[in-house]
């Protein structure tokens, strides 16, 4: 693929949101080549939200959260409450989640995005908060029933300097209740449950 053609496709997509793929050349303009049209068609297919994105709309709304977290499985868990404000952004491609709570007596703020990558055919999640300078990126899929999303993420462990794998599930109990669970290495190196959050829709 020529750099000139790739630049053309990207600029056309940004400026015309795929409409150029369906338009005929104007008088005096050079018609789009077959390669350029193929690139535009592929871009439009990749960029257009579909049913997988629509399935995320059930997460939109205001949710009251009950948080249980385990710093050490040998110790009693910590409990807190929070709120998550969720909305669709970027033309229905992502769910933006703004989470507020308290952690260890300090204000906690988190910002997450959940979407679906048409190329990877996986749900993609990002998470960042005021307790870290890192961004967690996850990939996952729903089960056949569309009730449980299972995701994994690889994160840097600032204590050991090594990578650690985090597993997460989101279970859709009903339209007004979903449960997030997370597992990762505990202080002994064994994989254990680190967090459980019940989200209930505020009415």
C-alpha positions as CSV (number, residue, x, y, z in Angstrom):
1,X,0.0,0.0,0.0
2,X,1.4,3.4,-1.0
3,X,1.8,6.0,1.6
4,X,-0.1,8.5,-0.6
5,X,-3.1,6.1,-0.8
6,X,-3.1,5.5,2.9
7,X,-3.0,9.2,3.6
8,X,-5.8,9.7,1.2
9,X,-7.9,7.1,3.0
10,X,-7.3,8.4,6.4
11,X,-8.0,12.0,5.5
12,X,-11.1,11.1,3.6
13,X,-12.3,9.1,6.6
14,X,-11.7,11.9,9.1
15,X,-13.2,14.6,6.9
16,X,-16.2,12.8,5.4
17,X,-16.8,9.9,7.9
18,X,-16.9,7.3,5.1
19,X,-19.3,9.2,2.9
20,X,-16.7,9.5,0.1
21,X,-16.8,5.8,-0.4
22,X,-20.4,6.1,-1.7
23,X,-20.0,9.3,-3.7
24,X,-19.2,9.6,-7.4
25,X,-16.4,11.9,-8.5
26,X,-17.4,15.4,-9.3
27,X,-16.8,16.8,-12.8
28,X,-13.1,17.5,-13.3
29,X,-12.1,15.3,-10.4
30,X,-10.1,12.1,-10.7
31,X,-12.3,9.1,-9.8
32,X,-11.3,7.0,-6.8
33,X,-9.2,4.1,-7.8
34,X,-10.3,0.5,-7.1
35,X,-7.6,0.2,-4.4
36,X,-8.7,3.4,-2.8
37,X,-12.3,2.4,-2.8
38,X,-11.4,-1.0,-1.3
39,X,-9.6,0.8,1.5
40,X,-12.5,3.2,2.1
41,X,-15.0,0.3,2.2
42,X,-12.8,-1.7,4.6
43,X,-12.3,1.4,6.8
44,X,-16.1,2.1,6.9
45,X,-16.8,-1.5,7.9
46,X,-14.1,-1.3,10.7
47,X,-15.3,2.1,11.9
48,X,-19.1,1.6,12.0
49,X,-20.6,0.5,15.3
50,X,-22.8,-2.6,15.2
51,X,-24.8,-4.9,17.3
52,X,-21.9,-5.6,19.7
53,X,-21.8,-1.8,20.5
54,X,-25.6,-1.7,20.9
55,X,-25.3,-4.5,23.5
56,X,-23.3,-2.1,25.7
57,X,-26.2,0.4,25.9
58,X,-27.6,-1.4,28.9
59,X,-24.7,-0.1,30.9
60,X,-25.8,3.5,30.4
61,X,-27.2,5.3,33.4
62,X,-26.4,6.2,37.0
63,X,-25.4,3.2,39.2
64,X,-24.9,2.8,42.9
65,X,-21.9,0.6,43.6
66,X,-21.2,-1.6,46.6
67,X,-17.5,-2.3,46.6
68,X,-15.7,-5.2,48.4
69,X,-11.9,-5.4,48.0
70,X,-9.3,-7.7,49.4
71,X,-5.7,-6.4,49.8
72,X,-4.8,-9.6,51.5
73,X,-7.0,-12.7,51.4
74,X,-5.9,-13.5,55.0
75,X,-7.4,-10.3,56.2
76,X,-11.1,-9.1,56.3
77,X,-12.1,-7.3,53.1
78,X,-12.6,-3.5,52.9
79,X,-16.1,-2.3,52.0
80,X,-17.1,1.0,50.4
81,X,-19.8,2.6,48.3
82,X,-19.6,4.6,45.1
83,X,-21.4,6.0,42.1
84,X,-20.8,5.3,38.4
85,X,-22.1,7.7,35.8
86,X,-22.2,5.9,32.4
87,X,-22.9,7.4,29.0
88,X,-22.4,6.5,25.4
89,X,-19.7,8.6,23.6
90,X,-18.1,8.9,20.2
91,X,-21.2,8.0,18.2
92,X,-22.2,5.0,20.2
93,X,-18.7,3.3,20.0
94,X,-17.8,3.5,23.7
95,X,-19.4,3.6,27.1
96,X,-17.7,6.2,29.3
97,X,-17.8,5.4,33.0
98,X,-17.0,8.1,35.6
99,X,-16.7,6.4,39.0
100,X,-16.4,8.2,42.4
101,X,-16.0,6.7,45.8
102,X,-13.6,6.5,48.8
103,X,-10.6,4.2,49.2
104,X,-8.8,3.9,52.5
105,X,-10.4,7.1,53.6
106,X,-9.4,9.1,50.6
107,X,-11.4,10.4,47.6
108,X,-11.3,8.0,44.7
109,X,-12.0,8.9,41.1
110,X,-11.8,6.5,38.1
111,X,-12.5,6.8,34.4
112,X,-13.1,3.8,32.2
113,X,-14.1,3.2,28.6
114,X,-15.7,0.0,27.2
115,X,-16.1,-0.7,23.5
116,X,-15.9,-3.3,20.8
117,X,-13.1,-3.6,18.4
118,X,-14.5,-4.7,15.0
119,X,-11.1,-5.8,13.8
120,X,-10.1,-7.9,16.9
121,X,-13.7,-8.9,17.4
122,X,-13.2,-8.4,21.1
123,X,-14.5,-6.0,23.8
124,X,-11.9,-3.5,24.8
125,X,-11.7,-1.8,28.2
126,X,-9.5,0.9,29.6
127,X,-9.2,2.1,33.2
128,X,-7.4,5.0,34.8
129,X,-7.8,6.5,38.3
130,X,-6.2,8.9,40.8
131,X,-4.5,6.1,42.7
132,X,-2.1,5.3,39.8
133,X,-0.3,6.8,36.8
134,X,-0.8,3.7,34.7
135,X,-3.6,2.8,32.3
136,X,-5.1,-0.7,32.4
137,X,-6.1,-2.1,29.0
138,X,-8.2,-5.3,28.8
139,X,-9.6,-7.5,26.1
140,X,-12.6,-9.9,26.5
141,X,-15.6,-11.6,25.1
142,X,-19.1,-12.4,26.1
143,X,-20.3,-15.9,26.6
144,X,-22.9,-17.4,24.2
145,X,-25.8,-16.2,26.3
146,X,-24.5,-12.7,26.4
147,X,-24.6,-12.6,30.2
148,X,-20.9,-12.8,31.3
149,X,-18.0,-10.9,29.8
150,X,-14.6,-12.3,30.7
151,X,-11.6,-10.1,30.2
152,X,-7.9,-10.2,30.9
153,X,-5.2,-7.6,31.3
154,X,-1.5,-7.6,31.7
155,X,-0.2,-5.0,34.2
156,X,3.1,-3.8,35.6
157,X,3.6,-4.8,39.3
158,X,5.5,-1.7,40.7
159,X,6.5,-3.8,43.7
160,X,8.3,-6.6,41.8
161,X,8.9,-4.9,38.5
162,X,7.3,-7.9,36.8
163,X,4.2,-8.3,34.7
164,X,1.0,-9.7,36.3
165,X,-2.1,-11.0,34.7
166,X,-5.5,-9.8,35.9
167,X,-8.8,-11.6,35.1
168,X,-12.1,-9.8,35.3
169,X,-15.7,-10.8,34.7
170,X,-18.8,-8.7,34.4
171,X,-22.1,-10.6,35.0
172,X,-25.4,-9.1,33.8
173,X,-27.7,-10.3,36.6
174,X,-30.6,-8.3,35.1
175,X,-31.1,-4.9,33.4
176,X,-30.7,-3.1,36.7
177,X,-27.9,-5.1,38.3
178,X,-24.5,-6.3,37.1
179,X,-21.5,-7.6,39.1
180,X,-17.9,-6.9,38.4
181,X,-15.2,-9.3,39.8
182,X,-11.5,-9.2,39.5
183,X,-8.7,-11.7,40.3
184,X,-5.0,-11.3,40.5
185,X,-1.8,-12.3,42.4
186,X,-2.0,-11.8,46.1
187,X,1.0,-11.1,48.4
188,X,1.9,-14.8,48.4
189,X,1.9,-15.0,44.6
190,X,-1.3,-17.0,44.4
191,X,-4.2,-15.9,42.3
192,X,-7.1,-14.7,44.5
193,X,-10.1,-12.5,44.3
194,X,-9.2,-8.9,44.7
195,X,-12.5,-7.0,44.1
196,X,-16.2,-7.4,43.7
197,X,-18.6,-4.6,42.8
198,X,-22.3,-4.8,42.7
199,X,-23.8,-2.1,40.4
200,X,-27.5,-1.3,40.9
201,X,-29.3,1.1,38.7
202,X,-30.4,4.3,40.5
203,X,-34.1,4.9,39.9
